[in-house]
């Protein structure tokens, strides 16, 4: 009978900790875009064909 309260108490505590942690750390998730980069050419070498195509596309946009 002692295990019965633990069966719902442990998951309830885990959910509560998850919600409190998400509430406290949630505002920092919005700042992630300030430090992240989505530039495809940043991950490729300069000599890659894809990098050269991106450079040519930039010239067409201008």
C-alpha positions as CSV (number, residue, x, y, z in Angstrom):
1,X,0.0,0.0,0.0
2,X,2.9,2.4,0.6
3,X,3.9,2.3,-3.1
4,X,0.5,3.5,-4.3
5,X,1.1,7.2,-3.4
6,X,4.5,7.1,-5.0
7,X,2.9,5.9,-8.2
8,X,1.3,9.3,-8.8
9,X,3.5,11.5,-6.6
10,X,6.8,10.9,-8.5
11,X,5.3,11.7,-11.9
12,X,3.5,14.7,-10.5
13,X,6.7,16.0,-9.0
14,X,8.5,15.5,-12.2
15,X,5.9,17.5,-14.1
16,X,6.0,20.2,-11.6
17,X,9.8,20.5,-11.8
18,X,9.6,20.5,-15.6
19,X,7.1,23.3,-15.6
20,X,9.0,25.4,-13.1
21,X,12.3,24.8,-15.0
22,X,10.6,25.7,-18.3
23,X,9.1,28.9,-16.8
24,X,12.4,30.0,-15.3
25,X,14.6,29.1,-18.4
26,X,12.0,29.9,-21.1
27,X,13.0,33.5,-21.7
28,X,16.5,32.4,-22.5
29,X,15.2,30.3,-25.4
30,X,14.3,33.5,-27.3
31,X,17.8,34.7,-27.1
32,X,19.1,31.7,-28.9
33,X,18.6,33.3,-32.3
34,X,21.1,36.0,-31.3
35,X,24.0,33.6,-31.1
36,X,23.0,31.0,-33.7
37,X,23.7,31.1,-37.4
38,X,21.7,29.7,-40.3
39,X,24.2,30.5,-43.0
40,X,24.7,27.4,-45.1
41,X,28.0,28.6,-46.5
42,X,29.5,28.8,-43.0
43,X,29.7,25.1,-42.7
44,X,31.2,24.4,-46.1
45,X,34.8,25.1,-47.5
46,X,35.2,28.0,-49.8
47,X,36.0,25.7,-52.7
48,X,32.8,23.8,-52.5
49,X,30.4,24.1,-55.4
50,X,27.5,25.0,-53.1
51,X,29.5,27.9,-51.6
52,X,30.3,29.2,-55.0
53,X,26.6,29.0,-56.1
54,X,25.6,30.9,-53.0
55,X,28.1,33.7,-53.8
56,X,26.8,33.9,-57.4
57,X,23.2,34.0,-56.2
58,X,24.1,36.9,-53.9
59,X,25.4,38.8,-56.9
60,X,22.1,38.3,-58.8
61,X,20.1,39.6,-55.8
62,X,22.0,42.9,-55.9
